[in-house]
Amino acid sequence: DRRRDSPAAGSPIQPIIKDVGEVYSRLLDHRPVIQGEIRYFVKEFEEKRGLRELRVLENLKNTIFETNERVLPKCEQAMRDNLSETFKRLQAANAMIHRLQEKECEVKKLQADKVMAREEKCIAHWEEFMKEQQNKRAEVDEEHRKAMERLKEQYSEMEKELAKYVSF
């Protein structure tokens, strides 16, 4: 339909336009070439990637199989062997710690008993000291009272003697 509507339809210019269109599409229109290259690249990428992923999956499968068949049983056996030994050591360590705690508790109790005995001794000593002080105070008070009485007597005698001399 376009050829019929175009002004050059049926004219001698038409082969020139056709040639120019082909030259243009070969020189300037790169879409078909680029699309072909893209299809080729995608095809190669998917094929190589598919093979590479297949190899990776195969290696992964072999690794998992080897782990399940060989490594895991060895690890489980080593764990069982070492776990029982470790458990025995932990029980021995726990028993030792328990004994140490008991000894420490006994030592603390002995120290507390000694402190209580010292406190009781100090309290008894203090009470004895206070009684002694009260006795000494009573003695001093008694001596003071006696001295006061002697002084009163002495002063009263001095007053009497003085009264004799004042009467002159």
BARO-866008 format. One record per atom (N, C-alpha, C, CB): x, y, z. Coordinates in nm, 2 decimals, padded with zeros to 4 digits. Glycine has a CB too. Layout:
BEGIN
(pt (X Y Z))
...
This chain:
BEGIN
(pt (00.08 -00.12 00.00))
(pt (00.00 00.00 00.00))
(pt (00.09 00.12 00.00))
(pt (-00.09 00.00 00.12))
(pt (00.20 00.12 00.06))
(pt (00.28 00.24 00.07))
(pt (00.34 00.27 -00.07))
(pt (00.40 00.22 00.17))
(pt (00.37 00.16 -00.14))
(pt (00.43 00.18 -00.27))
(pt (00.34 00.25 -00.37))
(pt (00.48 00.05 -00.33))
(pt (00.21 00.21 -00.35))
(pt (00.11 00.28 -00.44))
(pt (00.10 00.42 -00.41))
(pt (-00.02 00.20 -00.43))
(pt (00.10 00.45 -00.27))
(pt (00.08 00.59 -00.23))
(pt (00.20 00.68 -00.25))
(pt (00.04 00.60 -00.09))
(pt (00.32 00.62 -00.26))
(pt (00.44 00.70 -00.27))
(pt (00.45 00.76 -00.41))
(pt (00.57 00.61 -00.24))
(pt (00.50 00.88 -00.42))
(pt (00.51 00.94 -00.55))
(pt (00.61 00.88 -00.65))
(pt (00.55 01.09 -00.53))
(pt (00.70 00.80 -00.60))
(pt (00.80 00.74 -00.68))
(pt (00.76 00.60 -00.73))
(pt (00.93 00.73 -00.62))
(pt (00.64 00.56 -00.70))
(pt (00.60 00.43 -00.74))
(pt (00.59 00.42 -00.90))
(pt (00.46 00.39 -00.68))
(pt (00.66 00.32 -00.95))
(pt (00.66 00.29 -01.09))
(pt (00.75 00.39 -01.17))
(pt (00.52 00.31 -01.15))
(pt (00.83 00.45 -01.10))
(pt (00.92 00.55 -01.16))
(pt (01.06 00.49 -01.16))
(pt (00.92 00.69 -01.09))
(pt (01.15 00.55 -01.24))
(pt (01.29 00.49 -01.25))
(pt (01.37 00.52 -01.12))
(pt (01.36 00.56 -01.36))
(pt (01.32 00.59 -01.03))
(pt (01.39 00.62 -00.90))
(pt (01.37 00.50 -00.81))
(pt (01.34 00.75 -00.84))
(pt (01.27 00.43 -00.83))
(pt (01.24 00.32 -00.73))
(pt (01.36 00.22 -00.71))
(pt (01.12 00.24 -00.78))
(pt (01.43 00.17 -00.81))
(pt (01.54 00.09 -00.79))
(pt (01.65 00.16 -00.71))
(pt (01.60 00.03 -00.92))
(pt (01.66 00.29 -00.73))
(pt (01.77 00.37 -00.65))
(pt (01.73 00.37 -00.51))
(pt (01.78 00.51 -00.71))
(pt (01.60 00.40 -00.48))
(pt (01.55 00.41 -00.34))
(pt (01.57 00.27 -00.28))
(pt (01.40 00.45 -00.34))
(pt (01.54 00.17 -00.35))
(pt (01.56 00.03 -00.29))
(pt (01.70 00.01 -00.26))
(pt (01.51 -00.08 -00.39))
(pt (01.80 00.04 -00.35))
(pt (01.94 00.03 -00.32))
(pt (01.98 00.11 -00.21))
(pt (02.02 00.06 -00.45))
(pt (01.93 00.23 -00.20))
(pt (01.97 00.32 -00.09))
(pt (01.92 00.26 00.04))
(pt (01.91 00.47 -00.11))
(pt (01.80 00.21 00.04))
(pt (01.74 00.14 00.16))
(pt (01.83 00.02 00.21))
(pt (01.60 00.09 00.14))
(pt (01.88 -00.06 00.11))
(pt (01.96 -00.17 00.15))
(pt (02.09 -00.12 00.20))
(pt (01.98 -00.26 00.02))
(pt (02.15 -00.02 00.14))
(pt (02.28 00.03 00.19))
(pt (02.26 00.09 00.33))
(pt (02.33 00.15 00.09))
(pt (02.15 00.16 00.35))
(pt (02.12 00.22 00.48))
(pt (02.11 00.11 00.58))
(pt (01.99 00.31 00.48))
(pt (02.03 00.00 00.55))
(pt (02.01 -00.10 00.64))
(pt (02.14 -00.18 00.67))
(pt (01.90 -00.20 00.60))
(pt (02.23 -00.19 00.57))
(pt (02.36 -00.26 00.59))
(pt (02.45 -00.18 00.67))
(pt (02.42 -00.30 00.46))
(pt (02.46 -00.05 00.64))
(pt (02.56 00.04 00.70))
(pt (02.51 00.10 00.84))
(pt (02.60 00.15 00.61))
(pt (02.39 00.14 00.84))
(pt (02.35 00.21 00.96))
(pt (02.25 00.14 01.05))
(pt (02.28 00.34 00.92))
(pt (02.18 00.04 01.00))
(pt (02.08 -00.03 01.08))
(pt (02.14 -00.16 01.13))
(pt (01.95 -00.06 01.00))
(pt (02.19 -00.15 01.26))
(pt (02.26 -00.27 01.32))
(pt (02.17 -00.35 01.41))
(pt (02.38 -00.22 01.40))
(pt (02.04 -00.33 01.41))
(pt (01.95 -00.41 01.50))
(pt (01.96 -00.56 01.47))
(pt (01.81 -00.36 01.48))
(pt (01.95 -00.60 01.34))
(pt (01.95 -00.75 01.32))
(pt (02.08 -00.81 01.36))
(pt (01.92 -00.77 01.17))
(pt (02.19 -00.74 01.34))
(pt (02.32 -00.79 01.38))
(pt (02.33 -00.80 01.53))
(pt (02.44 -00.71 01.32))
(pt (02.29 -00.69 01.60))
(pt (02.30 -00.69 01.75))
(pt (02.21 -00.79 01.81))
(pt (02.26 -00.55 01.80))
(pt (02.09 -00.81 01.75))
(pt (02.00 -00.91 01.80))
(pt (02.05 -01.05 01.78))
(pt (01.86 -00.90 01.73))
(pt (02.12 -01.07 01.67))
(pt (02.18 -01.20 01.65))
(pt (02.29 -01.23 01.75))
(pt (02.24 -01.21 01.51))
(pt (02.38 -01.13 01.77))
(pt (02.48 -01.14 01.87))
(pt (02.43 -01.16 02.01))
(pt (02.57 -01.01 01.87))
(pt (02.32 -01.09 02.04))
(pt (02.26 -01.11 02.18))
(pt (02.21 -01.25 02.19))
(pt (02.15 -01.01 02.20))
(pt (02.14 -01.30 02.09))
(pt (02.09 -01.44 02.10))
(pt (02.21 -01.54 02.11))
(pt (02.01 -01.48 01.97))
(pt (02.31 -01.52 02.04))
(pt (02.43 -01.60 02.05))
(pt (02.49 -01.60 02.19))
(pt (02.54 -01.57 01.94))
(pt (02.51 -01.48 02.24))
(pt (02.57 -01.46 02.38))
(pt (02.48 -01.53 02.48))
(pt (02.58 -01.31 02.41))
(pt (02.35 -01.51 02.48))
(pt (02.26 -01.57 02.57))
(pt (02.27 -01.72 02.56))
(pt (02.11 -01.52 02.55))
(pt (02.27 -01.77 02.44))
(pt (02.28 -01.92 02.42))
(pt (02.40 -01.97 02.48))
(pt (02.26 -01.95 02.27))
(pt (02.52 -01.91 02.45))
(pt (02.65 -01.96 02.50))
(pt (02.65 -01.94 02.65))
(pt (02.76 -01.87 02.44))
(pt (02.60 -01.83 02.71))
(pt (02.60 -01.81 02.85))
(pt (02.52 -01.92 02.92))
(pt (02.55 -01.67 02.88))
(pt (02.40 -01.94 02.87))
(pt (02.32 -02.04 02.93))
(pt (02.38 -02.18 02.93))
(pt (02.18 -02.04 02.87))
(pt (02.44 -02.22 02.81))
(pt (02.50 -02.35 02.80))
(pt (02.62 -02.36 02.90))
(pt (02.54 -02.37 02.65))
(pt (02.70 -02.26 02.90))
(pt (02.82 -02.27 02.98))
(pt (02.78 -02.26 03.13))
(pt (02.92 -02.15 02.95))
(pt (02.69 -02.17 03.16))
(pt (02.64 -02.16 03.30))
(pt (02.57 -02.29 03.34))
(pt (02.54 -02.04 03.31))
(pt (02.49 -02.35 03.26))
(pt (02.43 -02.47 03.29))
(pt (02.53 -02.58 03.32))
(pt (02.33 -02.52 03.18))
(pt (02.63 -02.59 03.24))
(pt (02.73 -02.69 03.27))
(pt (02.81 -02.66 03.40))
(pt (02.83 -02.70 03.15))
(pt (02.84 -02.53 03.42))
(pt (02.91 -02.49 03.54))
(pt (02.83 -02.52 03.66))
(pt (02.96 -02.34 03.53))
(pt (02.70 -02.49 03.66))
(pt (02.62 -02.51 03.77))
(pt (02.60 -02.66 03.79))
(pt (02.48 -02.45 03.75))
(pt (02.59 -02.74 03.68))
(pt (02.58 -02.88 03.70))
(pt (02.71 -02.94 03.76))
(pt (02.57 -02.95 03.56))
(pt (02.83 -02.89 03.73))
(pt (02.95 -02.93 03.79))
(pt (02.95 -02.89 03.94))
(pt (03.07 -02.87 03.72))
(pt (02.90 -02.77 03.97))
(pt (02.90 -02.73 04.11))
(pt (02.80 -02.81 04.19))
(pt (02.86 -02.58 04.12))
(pt (02.69 -02.84 04.13))
(pt (02.59 -02.93 04.20))
(pt (02.65 -03.07 04.22))
(pt (02.46 -02.93 04.13))
(pt (02.72 -03.12 04.12))
(pt (02.78 -03.25 04.13))
(pt (02.88 -03.25 04.24))
(pt (02.84 -03.30 04.00))
(pt (02.97 -03.15 04.25))
(pt (03.07 -03.14 04.35))
(pt (03.00 -03.13 04.49))
(pt (03.16 -03.02 04.33))
(pt (02.90 -03.05 04.50))
(pt (02.83 -03.04 04.62))
(pt (02.77 -03.17 04.67))
(pt (02.72 -02.93 04.61))
(pt (02.71 -03.24 04.57))
(pt (02.65 -03.37 04.61))
(pt (02.76 -03.47 04.66))
(pt (02.58 -03.43 04.48))
(pt (02.88 -03.47 04.59))
(pt (02.99 -03.55 04.64))
(pt (03.04 -03.52 04.77))
(pt (03.10 -03.55 04.53))
(pt (03.04 -03.39 04.80))
(pt (03.09 -03.34 04.93))
(pt (02.99 -03.38 05.04))
(pt (03.11 -03.18 04.93))
(pt (02.86 -03.36 05.01))
(pt (02.76 -03.40 05.11))
(pt (02.76 -03.55 05.13))
(pt (02.62 -03.36 05.06))
(pt (02.78 -03.63 05.03))
(pt (02.78 -03.77 05.04))
(pt (02.90 -03.81 05.13))
(pt (02.79 -03.84 04.90))
(pt (03.02 -03.75 05.10))
(pt (03.14 -03.79 05.17))
(pt (03.13 -03.74 05.32))
(pt (03.26 -03.72 05.11))
(pt (03.07 -03.63 05.34))
(pt (03.05 -03.58 05.48))
(pt (02.95 -03.68 05.55))
(pt (02.99 -03.44 05.48))
(pt (02.84 -03.72 05.49))
(pt (02.75 -03.80 05.56))
(pt (02.81 -03.94 05.58))
(pt (02.62 -03.82 05.47))
(pt (02.88 -04.00 05.49))
(pt (02.93 -04.13 05.50))
(pt (03.06 -04.15 05.58))
(pt (02.95 -04.19 05.36))
(pt (03.15 -04.05 05.57))
(pt (03.28 -04.06 05.64))
(pt (03.30 -03.97 05.75))
(pt (03.39 -04.05 05.53))
(pt (03.29 -03.84 05.72))
(pt (03.32 -03.74 05.82))
(pt (03.23 -03.74 05.94))
(pt (03.33 -03.60 05.76))
(pt (03.10 -03.74 05.92))
(pt (03.00 -03.73 06.03))
(pt (03.02 -03.85 06.12))
(pt (02.86 -03.73 05.97))
(pt (03.03 -03.98 06.08))
(pt (03.05 -04.08 06.18))
(pt (03.18 -04.07 06.26))
(pt (03.05 -04.22 06.10))
(pt (03.29 -04.02 06.19))
(pt (03.41 -04.00 06.26))
(pt (03.39 -03.89 06.37))
(pt (03.52 -03.96 06.17))
(pt (03.32 -03.79 06.33))
(pt (03.30 -03.68 06.43))
(pt (03.21 -03.72 06.55))
(pt (03.23 -03.56 06.36))
(pt (03.11 -03.80 06.51))
(pt (03.02 -03.85 06.62))
(pt (03.10 -03.94 06.72))
(pt (02.91 -03.93 06.56))
(pt (03.19 -04.03 06.66))
(pt (03.27 -04.12 06.75))
(pt (03.36 -04.04 06.83))
(pt (03.34 -04.22 06.66))
(pt (03.43 -03.95 06.77))
(pt (03.53 -03.86 06.85))
(pt (03.45 -03.78 06.95))
(pt (03.60 -03.76 06.75))
(pt (03.33 -03.74 06.92))
(pt (03.26 -03.66 07.02))
(pt (03.22 -03.75 07.14))
(pt (03.13 -03.60 06.96))
(pt (03.17 -03.87 07.11))
(pt (03.13 -03.97 07.21))
(pt (03.25 -04.00 07.30))
(pt (03.07 -04.10 07.16))
(pt (03.37 -04.03 07.24))
(pt (03.49 -04.06 07.32))
(pt (03.53 -03.94 07.40))
(pt (03.60 -04.10 07.22))
(pt (03.54 -03.83 07.34))
(pt (03.58 -03.71 07.42))
(pt (03.48 -03.66 07.52))
(pt (03.62 -03.60 07.32))
(pt (03.35 -03.68 07.48))
(pt (03.25 -03.63 07.57))
(pt (03.25 -03.71 07.70))
(pt (03.11 -03.64 07.50))
(pt (03.26 -03.84 07.69))
(pt (03.27 -03.92 07.82))
(pt (03.39 -03.88 07.90))
(pt (03.27 -04.07 07.78))
(pt (03.50 -03.86 07.84))
(pt (03.62 -03.82 07.91))
(pt (03.60 -03.68 07.97))
(pt (03.75 -03.82 07.82))
(pt (03.55 -03.59 07.90))
(pt (03.52 -03.45 07.95))
(pt (03.42 -03.46 08.06))
(pt (03.47 -03.36 07.83))
(pt (03.32 -03.54 08.05))
(pt (03.22 -03.55 08.15))
(pt (03.28 -03.61 08.28))
(pt (03.11 -03.65 08.11))
(pt (03.37 -03.70 08.27))
(pt (03.44 -03.76 08.39))
(pt (03.53 -03.65 08.45))
(pt (03.53 -03.88 08.35))
(pt (03.60 -03.57 08.37))
(pt (03.68 -03.46 08.42))
(pt (03.59 -03.36 08.49))
(pt (03.76 -03.39 08.31))
(pt (03.48 -03.32 08.43))
(pt (03.39 -03.23 08.49))
(pt (03.34 -03.28 08.63))
(pt (03.27 -03.20 08.40))
(pt (03.31 -03.41 08.64))
(pt (03.26 -03.46 08.76))
(pt (03.37 -03.45 08.87))
(pt (03.21 -03.61 08.75))
(pt (03.49 -03.49 08.83))
(pt (03.61 -03.48 08.92))
(pt (03.63 -03.33 08.97))
(pt (03.74 -03.53 08.86))
(pt (03.62 -03.24 08.87))
(pt (03.64 -03.10 08.91))
(pt (03.53 -03.05 09.00))
(pt (03.64 -03.01 08.78))
(pt (03.41 -03.10 08.97))
(pt (03.29 -03.06 09.06))
(pt (03.31 -03.11 09.20))
(pt (03.16 -03.11 09.00))
(pt (03.36 -03.24 09.21))
(pt (03.38 -03.30 09.35))
(pt (03.49 -03.22 09.42))
(pt (03.42 -03.44 09.33))
(pt (03.60 -03.18 09.35))
(pt (03.70 -03.10 09.41))
(pt (03.65 -02.97 09.46))
(pt (03.82 -03.09 09.31))
(pt (03.58 -02.90 09.38))
(pt (03.52 -02.77 09.41))
(pt (03.43 -02.79 09.53))
(pt (03.45 -02.71 09.29))
(pt (03.35 -02.89 09.54))
(pt (03.26 -02.91 09.65))
(pt (03.34 -02.93 09.78))
(pt (03.17 -03.04 09.62))
(pt (03.45 -03.01 09.77))
(pt (03.54 -03.03 09.89))
(pt (03.60 -02.90 09.93))
(pt (03.65 -03.13 09.86))
(pt (03.65 -02.82 09.83))
(pt (03.71 -02.69 09.87))
(pt (03.61 -02.60 09.94))
(pt (03.76 -02.62 09.74))
(pt (03.48 -02.60 09.89))
(pt (03.38 -02.52 09.95))
(pt (03.35 -02.56 10.09))
(pt (03.25 -02.52 09.86))
(pt (03.35 -02.69 10.11))
(pt (03.33 -02.74 10.25))
(pt (03.44 -02.70 10.34))
(pt (03.31 -02.89 10.25))
(pt (03.56 -02.71 10.29))
(pt (03.68 -02.67 10.37))
(pt (03.67 -02.52 10.40))
(pt (03.81 -02.70 10.30))
(pt (03.64 -02.44 10.30))
(pt (03.63 -02.30 10.32))
(pt (03.52 -02.26 10.42))
(pt (03.60 -02.23 10.18))
(pt (03.41 -02.34 10.41))
(pt (03.30 -02.31 10.50))
(pt (03.34 -02.35 10.65))
(pt (03.17 -02.40 10.46))
(pt (03.41 -02.46 10.66))
(pt (03.46 -02.50 10.80))
(pt (03.56 -02.39 10.85))
(pt (03.53 -02.63 10.79))
(pt (03.65 -02.34 10.76))
(pt (03.75 -02.24 10.81))
(pt (03.67 -02.11 10.85))
(pt (03.85 -02.21 10.69))
(pt (03.57 -02.07 10.77))
(pt (03.49 -01.96 10.80))
(pt (03.42 -01.98 10.94))
(pt (03.39 -01.92 10.69))
(pt (03.37 -02.10 10.96))
(pt (03.30 -02.12 11.08))
(pt (03.40 -02.12 11.20))
(pt (03.23 -02.26 11.08))
(pt (03.52 -02.17 11.18))
(pt (03.62 -02.17 11.29))
(pt (03.66 -02.02 11.32))
(pt (03.74 -02.25 11.25))
(pt (03.68 -01.94 11.21))
(pt (03.71 -01.80 11.23))
(pt (03.60 -01.73 11.30))
(pt (03.74 -01.74 11.09))
(pt (03.47 -01.76 11.26))
(pt (03.36 -01.69 11.33))
(pt (03.35 -01.73 11.48))
(pt (03.23 -01.73 11.26))
(pt (03.38 -01.86 11.51))
(pt (03.38 -01.91 11.65))
(pt (03.49 -01.84 11.72))
(pt (03.40 -02.06 11.65))
(pt (03.61 -01.82 11.66))
(pt (03.72 -01.75 11.73))
(pt (03.68 -01.61 11.75))
(pt (03.85 -01.76 11.64))
(pt (03.62 -01.54 11.66))
(pt (03.58 -01.40 11.67))
(pt (03.48 -01.39 11.79))
(pt (03.52 -01.35 11.54))
(pt (03.38 -01.48 11.79))
(pt (03.28 -01.48 11.90))
(pt (03.35 -01.50 12.03))
(pt (03.17 -01.59 11.87))
(pt (03.44 -01.60 12.04))
(pt (03.51 -01.62 12.17))
(pt (03.59 -01.50 12.21))
(pt (03.61 -01.74 12.15))
(pt (03.66 -01.43 12.11))
(pt (03.73 -01.31 12.15))
(pt (03.64 -01.20 12.19))
(pt (03.81 -01.26 12.02))
(pt (03.52 -01.19 12.12))
(pt (03.42 -01.09 12.16))
(pt (03.37 -01.12 12.31))
(pt (03.31 -01.09 12.07))
(pt (03.34 -01.24 12.33))
(pt (03.29 -01.28 12.47))
(pt (03.40 -01.25 12.57))
(pt (03.25 -01.43 12.47))
(pt (03.53 -01.28 12.54))
(pt (03.64 -01.26 12.63))
(pt (03.65 -01.11 12.65))
(pt (03.77 -01.32 12.57))
(pt (03.64 -01.03 12.55))
(pt (03.65 -00.88 12.56))
(pt (03.54 -00.83 12.64))
(pt (03.65 -00.82 12.42))
(pt (03.42 -00.88 12.62))
(pt (03.30 -00.83 12.70))
(pt (03.33 -00.87 12.85))
(pt (03.17 -00.90 12.65))
(pt (03.37 -00.99 12.87))
(pt (03.40 -01.03 13.01))
(pt (03.51 -00.94 13.07))
(pt (03.44 -01.18 13.02))
(pt (03.61 -00.92 13.00))
(pt (03.72 -00.83 13.04))
(pt (03.67 -00.69 13.07))
(pt (03.83 -00.83 12.94))
(pt (03.58 -00.64 12.98))
(pt (03.53 -00.50 13.00))
(pt (03.44 -00.50 13.12))
(pt (03.45 -00.46 12.87))
(pt (03.36 -00.60 13.14))
(pt (03.27 -00.60 13.26))
(pt (03.36 -00.60 13.39))
(pt (03.18 -00.72 13.26))
(pt (03.46 -00.68 13.39))
(pt (03.55 -00.69 13.50))
(pt (03.62 -00.56 13.52))
(pt (03.66 -00.80 13.48))
(pt (03.66 -00.49 13.41))
(pt (03.73 -00.36 13.42))
(pt (03.63 -00.26 13.48))
(pt (03.78 -00.32 13.28))
(pt (03.51 -00.26 13.44))
(pt (03.41 -00.17 13.49))
(pt (03.38 -00.19 13.63))
(pt (03.28 -00.18 13.41))
(pt (03.37 -00.32 13.68))
(pt (03.35 -00.35 13.82))
(pt (03.47 -00.29 13.90))
(pt (03.33 -00.50 13.84))
(pt (03.59 -00.32 13.85))
(pt (03.71 -00.27 13.91))
(pt (03.71 -00.12 13.93))
(pt (03.84 -00.32 13.84))
(pt (03.67 -00.05 13.82))
(pt (03.66 00.09 13.82))
(pt (03.56 00.14 13.92))
(pt (03.62 00.15 13.68))
(pt (03.45 00.07 13.93))
(pt (03.34 00.11 14.03))
(pt (03.40 00.09 14.17))
(pt (03.22 00.03 14.01))
(pt (03.47 -00.02 14.19))
(pt (03.53 -00.04 14.32))
(pt (03.63 00.06 14.36))
(pt (03.60 -00.18 14.33))
(pt (03.72 00.10 14.26))
(pt (03.82 00.20 14.28))
(pt (03.75 00.34 14.31))
(pt (03.91 00.21 14.16))
(pt (03.64 00.36 14.24))
(pt (03.57 00.49 14.25))
(pt (03.51 00.49 14.40))
(pt (03.46 00.50 14.15))
(pt (03.45 00.38 14.44))
(pt (03.40 00.37 14.57))
(pt (03.51 00.40 14.68))
(pt (03.33 00.24 14.60))
(pt (03.62 00.33 14.65))
(pt (03.74 00.35 14.74))
(pt (03.78 00.50 14.75))
(pt (03.85 00.26 14.70))
(pt (03.79 00.56 14.63))
(pt (03.83 00.70 14.62))
(pt (03.73 00.79 14.69))
(pt (03.85 00.74 14.47))
(pt (03.60 00.76 14.66))
(pt (03.49 00.84 14.73))
(pt (03.50 00.82 14.88))
(pt (03.35 00.79 14.67))
(pt (03.52 00.70 14.92))
(pt (03.54 00.68 15.07))
(pt (03.65 00.75 15.12))
(pt (03.55 00.53 15.10))
(pt (03.77 00.75 15.06))
(pt (03.89 00.82 15.10))
(pt (03.86 00.97 15.10))
(pt (04.01 00.79 15.01))
(pt (03.79 01.02 15.00))
(pt (03.76 01.16 14.99))
(pt (03.66 01.20 15.11))
(pt (03.69 01.19 14.86))
(pt (03.56 01.12 15.14))
(pt (03.47 01.15 15.25))
(pt (03.55 01.15 15.38))
(pt (03.36 01.04 15.25))
(pt (03.64 01.05 15.40))
(pt (03.71 01.05 15.52))
(pt (03.80 01.17 15.53))
(pt (03.80 00.92 15.53))
(pt (03.87 01.21 15.42))
(pt (03.95 01.33 15.42))
(pt (03.87 01.45 15.45))
(pt (04.03 01.34 15.28))
(pt (03.75 01.46 15.39))
(pt (03.67 01.57 15.42))
(pt (03.63 01.58 15.57))
(pt (03.54 01.57 15.33))
(pt (03.60 01.47 15.62))
(pt (03.57 01.47 15.77))
(pt (03.69 01.51 15.85))
(pt (03.52 01.32 15.81))
(pt (03.81 01.46 15.82))
(pt (03.93 01.50 15.89))
(pt (03.95 01.65 15.88))
(pt (04.05 01.42 15.84))
(pt (03.93 01.70 15.75))
(pt (03.95 01.84 15.73))
(pt (03.85 01.92 15.81))
(pt (03.94 01.88 15.58))
(pt (03.72 01.88 15.81))
(pt (03.62 01.95 15.89))
(pt (03.66 01.95 16.04))
(pt (03.48 01.88 15.87))
(pt (03.70 01.83 16.08))
(pt (03.74 01.83 16.22))
(pt (03.86 01.92 16.25))
(pt (03.78 01.68 16.26))
(pt (03.96 01.92 16.15))
(pt (04.07 02.00 16.17))
(pt (04.04 02.15 16.17))
(pt (04.18 01.97 16.06))
(pt (03.95 02.19 16.08))
(pt (03.91 02.33 16.07))
(pt (03.82 02.37 16.19))
(pt (03.83 02.35 15.94))
(pt (03.74 02.27 16.24))
(pt (03.66 02.31 16.36))
(pt (03.75 02.33 16.48))
(pt (03.56 02.20 16.38))
(pt (03.86 02.24 16.49))
(pt (03.95 02.26 16.60))
(pt (04.03 02.39 16.58))
(pt (04.05 02.14 16.60))
(pt (04.07 02.42 16.46))
(pt (04.14 02.55 16.43))
(pt (04.05 02.67 16.47))
(pt (04.18 02.56 16.28))
(pt (03.92 02.66 16.44))
(pt (03.83 02.77 16.47))
(pt (03.82 02.78 16.62))
(pt (03.69 02.74 16.41))
(pt (03.81 02.67 16.69))
(pt (03.81 02.67 16.84))
(pt (03.93 02.74 16.89))
(pt (03.79 02.53 16.90))
(pt (04.05 02.70 16.84))
(pt (04.17 02.76 16.89))
(pt (04.18 02.91 16.85))
(pt (04.30 02.69 16.83))
(pt (04.13 02.94 16.74))
(pt (04.13 03.08 16.69))
(pt (04.03 03.16 16.78))
(pt (04.09 03.08 16.54))
(pt (03.92 03.09 16.81))
(pt (03.83 03.16 16.90))
(pt (03.89 03.20 17.03))
(pt (03.70 03.08 16.91))
(pt (03.98 03.12 17.08))
(pt (04.05 03.15 17.21))
(pt (04.13 03.27 17.19))
(pt (04.14 03.03 17.25))
(pt (04.19 03.29 17.08))
(pt (04.28 03.40 17.06))
(pt (04.21 03.53 17.03))
(pt (04.39 03.37 16.96))
(pt (04.10 03.52 16.98))
(pt (04.02 03.63 16.93))
(pt (03.96 03.70 17.06))
(pt (03.91 03.59 16.83))
(pt (03.93 03.63 17.16))
(pt (03.86 03.68 17.27))
(pt (03.95 03.79 17.35))
(pt (03.82 03.57 17.37))
(pt (04.07 03.80 17.33))
(pt (04.15 03.90 17.40))
(pt (04.12 04.03 17.36))
(pt (04.29 03.87 17.37))
